[in-house]
Amino acid sequence: MRIARPLRLLEFRSGSLAPIIVILAVLLVLLTARQPDFLSPPSLMSFLGRSAPIILLAAGQYFVIVSGELDLSVGSLVTAQVVIAARLIDSDPSAGWPVVVLLFAFGIAVGLVNGLVTTRLRVPSFITTLGMFLILVGAVYLWSNGAPKGGLSEEFRRLGRSAFEDVPVLGRIPYALVILLAAAALALVLTRSDFGRTLVAVGGNPRTAELSGVRVWRAKTMAFVLSGLAATLAAVLIGGYSGVSFQAGAGLEFGAITAAVLGGVALGGGRGSVVGAMLGALTLETLFTLMNFYGVSGALKPTVQGAIILFAVAAASFRFPSR
Amino acid sequence: MTVLAVSTLLVLAGCATDEPTTGASSSPSAGTGSGTGEQSKFFVQADYDKQLALLDAAPTGPAGKPWEQALNPAMVETAKFTKSGPYKICFSNAGLNNPWRQVGFKTMQAEVDTHRGRISEFVHVDAEGKDQKQIADINDLLGKGCHALIVSPNTTATLTPAVEAACQKGLPVIVFDRGVDTTCPVTFINPIGGYGFGHVAAEFVTQKMKRGGKVLALRILPGVDVLETRWSAAKVAFDKAGVDVVGVEFTDGDPAKTKKIVNDYIQRYGTIDGVWMDAGAVAGAAVEAFEDAGKPVPPINGEDQLDFLKLWKDKKLTAIAPTYPTYQWRTPIIAALKILDGEQVPNPWKLPQPTITQDNLDEYVDPTMPPLHYAMCGCTDLPGYPRRWK
């Protein structure tokens, strides 16, 4: 059974995008029925631009989930990055790029710690990243007293807020969308590389992977680092989009996990695609927009996310009763 | 229609068992209801009437020092608390967990510094926003030989017994900012309050926007009395004027969430003609949402946080800033010294609650102060200004 998995994986992968594309299409039809100009270029561009951070986080979460782990720390990492950026930039226009470099270093460091504690100290990633979540939330609170200091410069905010203007047909293309597409292309290349396939094998069956010479700990640690990088990029875009906030990343980890699961990535690892995870995030955002257009309270969002996670995991176990 | 859509959604999401309620953002009903929903259970008509009357009351006390003034004061005797100084004054603080409280606490410390000859020790304990910690803090302070105890309660009901226990120890207790359900403290100090704030903002938005326009109401979170009273007064004003309130949404005070919500409403309705907010912290994000969507910013209210005032001036917004002034943090120190001298003090001590309008905006915008500073701090004459607040 288990030896046949790589083969089945390929089948699953080619077929796995179908459900999410269908759901997304249905939602888009419902959305345009209610709000015909939703698909008009300006509105669509704005929607894609502000969905970019959660799509990036879903891509990062894909690498961790497919390797058989979970990363609950991404939301708190986003908050920490935004608060750190505000404090270090302190409204100084020239400080933008050096701070961005520093943020990436911090994101990598957090990913490394998550990965090494999980793989070398053998702490379940659920606990590791929950611990990291609490550490980051507490540290940010202590550092800022609950009220972020300093400010983000207009220059820093441009990445998340501005756009290429006067583009033919589309009107304007948010920088965030361009960054997202570039990151998505990179992520896709990565999943097609040896590393990407190794990661899936590690998530599918760590023991087999270990026996066939894969350094499981290294692959998994890399996955956490990628998640940290995705969170950093998301933080730069979120900070740019909405400015400094003590809650910039609150709840994003659940959004990213829901998105990945909705996009066909199996919790527990070994199955799914990064494109699926990203489409999952887009679908989730579309669903929330639809809920708004139909006047459903935003308070239902966590409920919907929870329902999606339960449903997706249950559905997956029905599809693979042997597991 | 809505219910059908919701059910469809939940089938898609894999859950069709519960019939969800449409929640706060229900579509507007015809007639007087105008989309504002049920009145809050925090709404008390008598308090509302009292606060609205106070908006027009002339304060007594020194001109230009609103933190020493009082509205319609009823004085209480304090002779039994007379003691000779210097004093040890203790302060149990609910928390320092937002910029408003940070500005306020710095103002209070500076006020203490002006009385250094008379106050030998000022003990501050931060409850970090936790009821249980504040109850323990107050209990600890009772054994520390304080001459007066100042309390800014974290929540009303839970802290009431702790404050009552402190009163029974015989030391003068001064409560300020949020209240407690007991009359035992010598005085309770705060500005007019939430009804005044919500009413002023709602009246402004109603008058400045086009008739029959759509208003979006943004609230931080439900269940906090100061915020509930702000919203409930706005509801009364909007209902009376028959304003079309198309949404009442909670932002959690988060700018990203605020921007998304406002953006969604702009998309949904094409245009929004007025924005009412129960607190100004995310007013900047709401303004940005209109800018990013290429729409004019409609009449809006924020509060006296400098980032909003600066935005208002720079972008020439149609705006107003009702306040809940941070200068109220000076008053408990002044009250404590008066009480220990045996002088009468007002109880309740209602402070004026000025509004920043287009006419006096320039007096309050100060580009040299940080964006999260509050203009109504009444702190410019205090030692260490402006360094201490930066």
Interface residues (C-beta under 8 A of the other chain):
Chain A: I23 V26 L27 L30 R34 Q35 F38 P42 S43 S46 R50 S91 N145 G146 A147 P148 K149 G151 R161 I238 Y241 S242 G243 V244 S245 Q247 A248 A250 L287 T289 L290 M291 N292 F293 Y294 G295 V296 S297 G298 A299 L300 T303 V304 A307 I308 L310 F311 A312 A314 A315
Chain B: M1 T2 A5 V6 T8 L9 L10 L12 A13 G14 C15 P20 T21 T22 G23 A24 S25 S26 S27 G95 L96 N97 N98 P99 Q102 G129 E249 F250 D252 G253 D254 P255 A256 K257 T258 K259 K260 I261 N263 D264 Y265 Q267 R268 G284 A285 E288 D292 A293 G294 P370 P371 L372
